[in-house]
Amino acid sequence: MRAFRNLRFRAKALPISAVFLVPLALLATLFTQVRLETIDTTELERRGVAYVKEATPLLLKVAELRRLSLRNASGSPVADTSEARKALDAQLAVVEALDKSEGATLGTSDALARVRAALQGLAPASEGLMSVYASHVKLSSAMYDVISAAADGSGLTPDPELDTYYLMDASVVVLPRLIDEAARMHALSVAVASSGQNGDIAAIEINRLDAMVDERSGVLTGDAAKVAGAHPDAKAKLDRQPWPRRWSNCVAWPPTAQAAAARKRPTSCWPLATRPSRPGKPCRPT
């Protein structure tokens, strides 16, 4: 201690300053690490968004091919599915090219391989309406898995920010399935009405899809309300109202068992057409 007192001020200041610099350097290091981790996390999320942006349109291509395939299986005038299949294959090729660079990081490669397998395993019209429908449901489910894998692998799913979490949930989880399930309900209803067959089985599936669409529309409305609550300036851009039931232009189809027999359409084909309706127009899915 006596020796330290005998030192000049400059000699004392150097070790004292060094001691103070140690915690400052530690704090700076920790701050830099946190910032770099945030940058890496954000970059990974951006890669996930880019992947989902290319994968989600596949559901629309799948829905169009499904609609035409069910039409062919229902006995209606044969529809050409070649253009729909080409469009689906083209979009799938885009996703597969993206998966070559991102699949290992996002963990989407196995799910995408199941999409290709489901596409190759689509049932032909000769196997019957419900077999065609079931094979297309398998394809849609495989697409859900791809989108979910991209969201999970990129860190989009466990988003710590409340507003962006609900925005992610609406755009990545809820909305794609809602659109696909509504399209499935429409395509199956039209196909069964045209064929006059499989009414009992289709009624169960249509009712199930109807319940799922109802549930998802409620979740979507709630997500939009959460985002609007965090960002008041976005309220005008977000539809936060519950989805209305658009059956006002329908009546129960067929109206009687006798009419059903005459038209060769089972009464169970249209279990959803039991809502308030306007007389004079037969119920058709829209």
C-alpha positions in Angstrom: 0.0 0.0 0.0 2.9 2.3 0.9 4.5 1.6 -2.5 1.2 2.4 -4.3 1.0 5.7 -2.5 4.5 6.6 -3.7 3.5 6.0 -7.3 2.8 9.0 -9.6 -0.8 9.7 -10.6 -0.4 8.4 -14.1 1.0 5.1 -12.8 -2.0 4.8 -10.5 -4.6 5.7 -13.1 -3.6 3.0 -15.5 -4.4 0.0 -13.4 -7.5 1.6 -11.9 -8.8 2.4 -15.5 -8.0 -1.2 -16.5 -10.1 -2.5 -13.6 -13.1 -0.4 -14.7 -12.7 -1.4 -18.3 -13.2 -5.1 -17.6 -16.9 -4.9 -16.7 -17.4 -2.4 -19.6 -15.8 -4.8 -22.0 -17.9 -7.6 -20.7 -21.1 -5.6 -21.1 -20.1 -4.6 -24.6 -19.4 -8.2 -25.5 -22.8 -9.4 -24.1 -24.6 -6.6 -25.9 -22.9 -7.4 -29.2 -23.8 -11.1 -28.8 -27.4 -10.3 -28.1 -27.6 -8.0 -31.1 -26.0 -10.6 -33.4 -28.4 -13.2 -32.2 -31.3 -10.9 -32.9 -30.0 -10.3 -36.4 -29.5 -14.0 -37.0 -33.0 -14.7 -35.7 -34.6 -12.0 -37.9 -32.7 -13.3 -40.9 -33.9 -16.8 -40.3 -37.5 -15.5 -39.9 -37.1 -13.7 -43.2 -36.0 -16.9 -44.9 -39.0 -18.6 -43.4 -41.4 -15.9 -44.7 -39.8 -16.2 -48.2 -40.4 -20.0 -48.1 -44.0 -19.8 -47.0 -44.6 -17.1 -49.6 -43.7 -19.6 -52.3 -45.3 -22.6 -50.7 -48.7 -21.1 -49.9 -49.8 -20.6 -53.5 -49.4 -24.3 -54.0 -52.6 -24.7 -52.0 -54.5 -22.7 -54.6 -53.0 -24.8 -57.4 -54.0 -28.0 -55.5 -57.5 -26.7 -55.0 -58.0 -26.0 -58.7 -56.7 -29.5 -59.6 -59.0 -31.0 -57.0 -62.0 -29.2 -58.3 -61.5 -30.4 -61.8 -60.6 -34.0 -60.7 -63.8 -34.2 -58.6 -65.8 -32.9 -61.5 -64.4 -35.7 -63.7 -65.1 -38.3 -61.0 -68.7 -37.1 -60.6 -69.7 -38.0 -64.1 -70.0 -34.4 -65.2 -68.7 -33.4 -68.7 -65.0 -34.2 -68.6 -62.7 -31.3 -67.7 -59.2 -31.0 -68.9 -56.9 -31.1 -65.9 -53.6 -30.8 -67.8 -53.3 -27.0 -67.5 -54.0 -27.2 -63.7 -51.5 -29.9 -63.3 -48.9 -28.0 -65.2 -49.4 -24.9 -63.1 -49.2 -27.0 -59.9 -46.0 -28.7 -61.1 -44.4 -25.4 -62.0 -45.1 -23.9 -58.6 -43.9 -27.1 -56.9 -40.7 -26.8 -58.9 -40.1 -23.3 -57.6 -40.6 -24.6 -54.0 -38.3 -27.5 -54.6 -35.6 -25.3 -55.9 -35.9 -23.1 -52.9 -35.9 -26.2 -50.6 -32.4 -27.2 -52.0 -30.9 -24.1 -50.3 -33.3 -23.7 -47.3 -34.6 -27.2 -46.6 -31.8 -28.3 -44.3 -32.0 -25.1 -42.3 -35.8 -25.0 -42.1 -36.4 -28.7 -41.9 -38.9 -28.8 -44.7 -37.3 -31.4 -47.0 -39.1 -34.4 -45.6 -42.5 -32.7 -45.7 -41.9 -31.5 -49.3 -41.0 -35.1 -50.3 -44.4 -36.2 -48.9 -46.1 -33.6 -51.1 -44.4 -35.0 -54.2 -45.4 -38.6 -53.1 -49.0 -37.5 -52.5 -49.2 -35.8 -55.9 -48.0 -38.9 -57.6 -50.5 -41.0 -55.7 -53.6 -39.1 -56.7 -56.4 -41.4 -57.5 -57.8 -41.4 -61.0 -61.5 -40.7 -61.7 -62.1 -44.4 -62.4 -61.6 -45.2 -58.7 -64.6 -43.2 -57.7 -65.5 -39.8 -56.3 -64.6 -40.4 -52.6 -61.3 -42.1 -53.5 -60.3 -39.1 -55.6 -61.4 -36.8 -52.8 -59.4 -38.7 -50.1 -56.2 -38.7 -52.2 -56.5 -34.9 -52.7 -57.1 -34.4 -48.9 -53.8 -36.3 -48.4 -52.1 -33.9 -50.7 -53.5 -30.9 -48.9 -52.5 -32.3 -45.6 -49.0 -32.7 -46.9 -48.9 -29.1 -48.0 -50.0 -28.0 -44.5 -47.1 -29.9 -43.1 -44.7 -28.1 -45.4 -45.9 -24.6 -44.4 -45.9 -25.6 -40.7 -42.4 -27.0 -41.0 -41.1 -23.7 -42.6 -42.8 -21.7 -39.8 -41.4 -23.8 -37.1 -37.9 -24.1 -38.5 -37.6 -20.4 -39.1 -38.8 -19.4 -35.6 -42.0 -17.8 -36.9 -44.2 -19.9 -34.7 -42.8 -19.0 -31.3 -42.7 -15.3 -32.0 -42.2 -13.5 -28.7 -43.9 -10.3 -29.9 -47.7 -10.5 -29.3 -48.8 -8.5 -32.4 -46.5 -10.2 -34.8 -47.4 -13.6 -33.3 -51.1 -13.1 -34.1 -50.2 -11.8 -37.5 -48.1 -14.9 -38.2 -50.9 -17.1 -36.9 -53.5 -15.5 -39.2 -51.4 -15.5 -42.3 -49.4 -18.7 -42.0 -51.5 -21.1 -39.9 -55.2 -20.1 -40.1 -55.9 -18.4 -43.5 -54.3 -21.0 -45.8 -56.2 -23.8 -44.1 -59.4 -21.8 -44.1 -59.2 -21.1 -47.8 -58.4 -24.7 -48.6 -61.1 -26.2 -46.4 -63.7 -23.8 -47.9 -62.6 -24.8 -51.4 -62.8 -28.5 -50.4 -66.4 -28.0 -49.1 -67.4 -26.3 -52.3 -65.8 -28.8 -54.7 -67.2 -31.8 -52.9 -70.7 -30.4 -52.6 -70.8 -29.7 -56.4 -69.4 -33.1 -57.3 -71.8 -35.0 -55.1 -74.8 -32.9 -56.3 -73.8 -33.8 -59.9 -73.2 -37.5 -59.3 -76.1 -38.2 -57.0 -73.9 -40.6 -55.1 -72.0 -40.8 -51.9 -74.4 -38.4 -50.3 -74.3 -39.8 -46.8 -70.5 -40.0 -46.7 -70.1 -36.5 -48.2 -72.6 -35.1 -45.7 -70.4 -36.1 -42.8 -67.3 -34.6 -44.4 -69.1 -31.4 -45.5 -70.5 -30.8 -42.0 -67.0 -31.4 -40.6 -65.5 -28.9 -43.0 -68.3 -26.4 -42.2 -67.4 -26.6 -38.5 -63.7 -26.1 -39.2 -64.3 -23.2 -41.4 -66.5 -21.6 -38.7 -63.8 -22.1 -36.1 -61.0 -20.8 -38.2 -62.9 -17.8 -39.3 -63.5 -16.9 -35.6 -59.8 -17.4 -34.9 -58.9 -15.2 -37.9 -61.2 -12.5 -36.7 -59.7 -12.7 -33.2 -56.1 -12.5 -34.6 -57.0 -9.4 -36.7 -58.5 -7.8 -33.6 -55.3 -8.5 -31.6 -53.1 -6.9 -34.3 -55.4 -3.9 -34.6 -55.3 -3.5 -30.8 -51.5 -3.2 -30.9 -51.5 -1.0 -34.0 -54.5 1.3 -34.0 -53.4 2.8 -37.4 -54.0 -0.6 -39.0 -57.6 -0.9 -37.9 -58.9 0.5 -41.2 -57.0 -2.1 -43.1 -58.0 -5.1 -41.1 -61.4 -6.7 -41.3 -62.3 -7.5 -37.6 -65.9 -8.3 -38.2 -67.2 -11.9 -37.9 -67.7 -13.6 -41.2 -71.4 -13.5 -42.3 -73.2 -16.6 -43.4 -73.8 -16.3 -47.1 -76.8 -18.6 -47.5 -79.4 -15.9 -47.9 -79.9 -16.8 -51.6 -80.6 -20.5 -50.9 -83.4 -22.9 -50.0 -83.0 -26.4 -48.8 -82.0 -28.7 -51.6 -83.7 -30.9 -52.5 -87.0 -29.6 -51.0 -88.7 -32.9 -50.7 -87.8 -36.6 -50.7 -90.0 -37.0 -53.9 -88.0 -34.3 -55.7 -84.8 -35.9 -54.5 -85.8 -39.2 -56.0 -86.9 -37.5 -59.2 -83.6 -35.7 -59.5 -81.6 -38.7 -58.2 -79.9 -36.6 -55.6 -80.1 -37.9 -51.9 -81.5 -35.5 -49.3 -78.3 -35.8 -47.3 -76.2 -34.1 -50.0 -77.0 -30.7 -48.7 -76.9 -30.8 -44.9 -75.7 -27.2 -44.8 -78.7 -25.7 -46.6 -80.8 -25.5 -43.4 -80.2 -21.9 -42.6 -82.6 -19.0 -43.2 -83.1 -18.7 -46.9 -84.9 -16.9 -49.6 -87.6 -18.9 -51.4 -87.3 -19.5 -55.1 -83.7 -20.5 -55.6 -82.1 -23.9 -55.1 -79.1 -24.0 -52.8 -75.8 -24.1 -54.6 -72.4 -23.7 -52.9 -70.8 -20.4 -53.8 
